[in-house]
Amino acid sequence: MSTVIWNFFRNLGQQRVDMSVNRARGKVMSIQSRAKSGAANKFNKAVDAPGKAAKRAAKGGAKMPKGAKVPKGKKAQEAAKAEQGEGMGWFGKKKQQEQVYDEPEGYEEPEKTVAIDLNQIAAGTFQPVVGWMVVLGGELRGRDFRLVDGKNTVGTAADCDVVLTDPYLSSHHAVVRHENGEFTLVDLDSTNGCFLNDKRCSRSDLIDNDKIRFGRTEVKFKSLN
């Protein structure tokens, strides 16, 4: 029983001794840390002082301190950087650099929402109708095609203004032109030609209710004039 009591007090005493030693070590480390920080500040001030003095002298004509040397060349540039906060020496501030972020592979910028005025688009693309051509037979019977001022190309090509599905038509078969209130039919050297009121023609004026045959497709021409 006496041995147990003795071990208890011995361990208790050892714990107190360890605590005292740890507190003492903490105080020593704190003092050393403050001493190093103070030494670093003094060192930086001593190194940066000439640069700051030179910059103040250049701006406002301030006097240089006695014994201070005016930095020249590369040293002057480094002094100016030190004045701007970049620092010099071992304990100087790290130079602030712009952070550049690389976009991940496959990144696409999000599409921006753009307001569109449909009235302006319609006004810019609208062309008034000046006449029609109505198909009289075949698969397109009853189909009407609007004619506008200027050139109206007739054929099987997709870029024609009047697209007809007829194997006897050329890709760009003919043109119906409207100028100065008058309509003109012009054949574009098509293979099977154009017929106006059952008469073949290469160029002819059009009037309301004329019948035109392109290949084997017959249409009725209607003028708005």
Secondary structure, 3 states (H helix, E strand, C coil): CHHHHHHHHHHHHHHHHHHHHHHHHHHHHHHHHHHHHHHHHHHHHHHHHHHHHHHHHHHHCCCCCCCCCCCCCHHHHHHHHHHCCCCCCCCCCCCCCCCCCCCCCCCCCCCCCCCCCHHHHHHHHCCCEEEEEEECCCCCCCCEEEEECEEEEEECCCCCCEECCCCCCCCCCEEEEEECCEEEEEECCCCCCEEECCEEECEEEECCCCEEEECCEEEEEEECC
